[in-house]
Amino acid sequence: MIIRKKATKAEIGKLAKHFKGYIKVVVDIERKILAGGGDRHADDEGALLEDGSKQADLWGGGLDLQTKEIDYNSVINLRPNQDNPSRDIMSKEIRVKFDNIVKKLLL
């Protein structure tokens, strides 16, 4: 499910259904939208690519709804060509953008 504006409680419920209170998300840091609720980050990444996002702008992570903790871990983040040789988002600048979008749309 692609989220373009502040998610409703019903939308958040749908996003969190698969992992019982945890939402896997993929954020487009340039378009300031996200996709979530998929079984794998690649599912949400695909939805955003079909919607017009660029691969270089998509970063994966997750949100624990109980603790409000945001994480930055996803296989889609493995990008040596973008100076990110880890499953975690290494760039502080990208993490800040990721956080801001997740907070604006989901919290």
Secondary structure, DSSP 8 states (H G I E B T S, - for coil): -EE-S---HHHHHHHHTTTTSEEEEEEETTTTEEEE--SSHHHHHHHHHHTT--GGGEEEEEEETTT--EE-B-GGG-BGGGTB-SSB---HHHHHHHHHHHHHHH-
